[in-house]
Amino acid sequence: MISIADETYLLADHSKFGMQSLTQVAGWSEIQHLITDGQTNKDDVDRIREKGVHVLQLDKGL
């Protein structure tokens, strides 16, 4: 489904970063947008942005 999508969004909070998973659904090259929370590590966010992914980082007050 990702291969035929016009745009792809990933919704993941800070607890999902730095974890190893048994499966991978897509690589960063297949993701255009990441929506995450304000607790996500800045270094992780910067690395993802460097891959060309638009990152929307939300504060918990929103």
C-alpha positions as CSV (number, residue, x, y, z in Angstrom):
1,M,0.0,0.0,0.0
2,I,2.9,2.4,0.7
3,S,4.1,2.0,-2.8
4,I,0.9,3.3,-4.3
5,A,0.2,6.1,-1.7
6,D,0.5,9.7,-2.8
7,E,1.9,10.6,0.7
8,T,2.9,8.5,3.7
9,Y,2.6,9.5,7.3
10,L,4.1,7.8,10.3
11,L,2.6,8.5,13.8
12,A,5.0,7.4,16.5
13,D,5.6,8.8,20.0
14,H,9.1,9.0,21.7
15,S,8.9,5.5,23.1
16,K,9.1,4.0,19.6
17,F,12.6,5.5,18.9
18,G,15.8,3.6,19.8
19,M,13.9,0.3,19.9
20,Q,14.6,-2.7,17.7
21,S,11.7,-4.4,16.1
22,L,11.2,-7.9,14.6
23,T,9.6,-6.4,11.5
24,Q,10.0,-3.3,9.4
25,V,7.1,-1.9,7.4
26,A,9.0,0.8,5.5
27,G,12.3,2.6,5.3
28,W,12.7,6.3,5.9
29,S,13.0,6.8,2.1
30,E,9.3,5.7,1.8
31,I,8.0,8.1,4.5
32,Q,7.3,11.7,3.8
33,H,5.9,12.9,7.1
34,L,6.5,11.9,10.8
35,I,4.1,13.1,13.5
36,T,5.6,12.6,17.0
37,D,5.5,14.1,20.5
38,G,7.7,16.7,22.1
39,Q,9.6,14.1,24.2
40,T,11.2,12.6,21.1
41,N,15.0,13.1,21.3
42,K,16.2,16.1,19.3
43,D,19.1,14.0,17.7
44,D,16.6,11.4,16.5
45,V,14.4,14.2,15.0
46,D,17.4,15.8,13.3
47,R,18.6,12.5,11.8
48,I,15.1,11.9,10.4
49,R,14.9,15.4,8.9
50,E,18.2,14.9,7.2
51,K,16.6,12.0,5.4
52,G,14.1,14.4,3.9
53,V,11.2,13.6,6.1
54,H,9.0,16.4,7.3
55,V,8.7,16.2,11.0
56,L,5.8,17.6,13.0
57,Q,6.7,17.5,16.7
58,L,3.7,18.2,19.0
59,D,3.7,19.4,22.6
60,K,1.6,17.5,25.0
61,G,-0.6,20.6,25.5
62,L,-2.1,20.4,22.0
